[in-house]
């Protein structure tokens, strides 16, 4: 029986050696996976932080532009609605229009409000001289908005005459005229 016991002892001794080798192999693989994951995380984290730094630089750049006065948010001034009679084509027709004026800078709002009675008068005269058929298509509305912009700019900064006596129009503070409502009845 002693012979039987010896092989059993040898097999018990050999099992822990295999377990140690297996444990070392598993630990090495686990260490490689963790190290690879950590390296990948660090590389990706550097890319994300570089993107964050670029975004921060862009934000700072935009803020610097705003401080320099080169790029400012748009300024809008809403006008009270206009209701006018249109030139009759098929009977009485009315136009009710709401306008919003986009200015280049906030300082122009004071000069706009100072000239508001004259601006409202000129807009009313211009609107009442139109026909409904002119204003119904999109092109008619776009053309009207451009004419209104030019009229408002002419009131705020009147055209000047050059040395030859020719009238030279100046570019005014109004960038665009936007319709907030447009109803023809």
Residue pairs with C-beta under 8 A, 6 or more apart in sequence:
62 71
65 71
66 72
72 105
72 106
74 102
74 103
74 175
75 102
75 103
75 104
75 105
75 106
75 108
75 109
76 100
76 101
76 102
76 103
76 178
77 100
77 101
77 103
77 109
77 112
77 113
78 98
78 99
78 100
78 101
78 180
79 98
79 99
79 100
79 101
79 120
79 123
80 120
81 96
81 97
81 98
81 181
82 95
82 96
82 97
82 98
82 99
82 120
82 123
82 124
82 127
83 94
83 95
83 96
84 94
84 95
84 124
84 127
84 128
85 92
85 93
85 94
85 95
85 128
86 93
86 94
86 95
86 127
86 128
86 130
86 131
86 132
86 135
86 184
87 128
87 129
87 130
87 131
89 131
89 132
89 133
93 132
93 184
93 185
94 184
94 185
95 127
95 130
95 132
95 135
95 182
95 183
95 184
96 181
96 182
96 183
96 185
97 127
97 179
97 181
97 182
97 183
98 179
98 180
98 181
98 182
99 123
99 148
99 177
99 178
99 179
99 180
100 177
100 178
100 179
100 180
101 112
101 152
101 174
101 176
101 177
101 178
102 174
102 175
102 176
102 177
102 178
103 109
103 112
103 173
103 174
103 175
104 173
104 174
104 175
105 173
108 156
108 173
108 174
111 156
111 173
112 119
112 152
112 156
112 173
112 174
115 155
115 156
118 155
119 151
119 152
119 155
119 156
122 151
122 152
122 155
123 148
123 151
123 152
126 147
126 148
126 151
130 144
132 184
134 140
135 141
135 144
135 182
135 184
136 184
141 179
141 182
145 176
145 177
145 178
145 179
146 177
148 177
149 174
149 175
149 176
149 177
150 169
152 172
152 174
152 177
153 169
153 170
153 171
153 172
153 173
153 174
154 169
154 172
156 172
156 173
156 174
157 170
157 171
157 172
157 173
158 170
159 167
159 168
159 169
159 170
160 167
160 168
160 170
161 167
161 168
162 168
